[in-house]
Amino acid sequence: MSNITVKSGDTVVINPKPSGYNRTTVAQQPAKNAIDIAGLKGGGDKNYIHLQNTPSSVWMITHNLNKRPSVTVVDSAEEIVYGEVEYNSDNQVTLTFAGAFSGKAYFN
């Protein structure tokens, strides 16, 4: 691959090799570092929010994200709570805490 020189205000159009993307990517240099990602397949990574309304010290959650996501848990006061995360599968986890409480689990 050779070096490319772009003059101020010029627009560079990049046609990526087929890799799952279905649109042309546009990058303007050097005044703006912007990439037009509208129309790319996927739309970002999957996530899930679990609401635990009934206080419990063990939360068994099916998130259906088909991966082993990072997990952040907060109580009803939005304070982070630490516990044990056991990945039962790529779609289910068991969260175990020292005491029972209600709150939310964020999966990314």
Residue pairs with C-beta under 8 A, 6 or more apart in sequence:
4 12
6 12
6 29
6 30
8 30
8 31
9 31
10 28
10 29
11 26
11 28
12 26
12 27
12 28
12 29
13 24
13 26
14 24
14 25
14 26
14 27
15 24
15 25
16 25
20 41
20 42
21 40
21 41
22 39
22 40
22 41
23 36
23 38
23 39
23 40
24 36
25 35
25 36
25 37
26 34
26 35
26 36
27 33
27 34
27 35
28 34
45 108
46 65
46 66
46 67
46 69
47 65
47 69
47 106
47 107
47 108
48 63
48 64
48 65
48 69
48 106
48 107
49 104
49 105
49 106
49 107
50 59
50 61
50 63
50 104
50 105
50 106
50 107
51 104
52 59
52 102
52 103
52 104
52 105
53 102
54 102
55 100
55 101
55 102
56 100
56 101
56 102
57 96
57 97
57 98
57 99
57 100
57 101
58 94
58 95
58 96
58 97
59 94
59 95
59 97
59 105
60 88
60 92
60 93
60 94
60 95
61 92
61 93
61 94
61 95
61 105
61 107
62 91
62 92
63 69
63 91
63 92
63 93
63 107
64 91
65 90
65 91
65 107
66 90
66 91
67 90
68 87
68 90
69 107
69 108
70 107
70 108
71 85
71 93
71 95
71 105
71 106
71 107
72 80
72 105
72 106
72 108
73 80
73 81
73 82
73 83
73 95
73 97
73 103
73 104
73 105
73 106
74 80
74 81
74 103
74 104
74 106
75 81
75 101
75 102
75 103
76 101
76 102
76 103
81 97
81 101
81 103
83 95
83 96
83 97
83 98
84 95
84 96
84 97
85 93
85 94
85 95
86 93
86 94
86 95
86 96
87 93
88 94
93 107
95 105
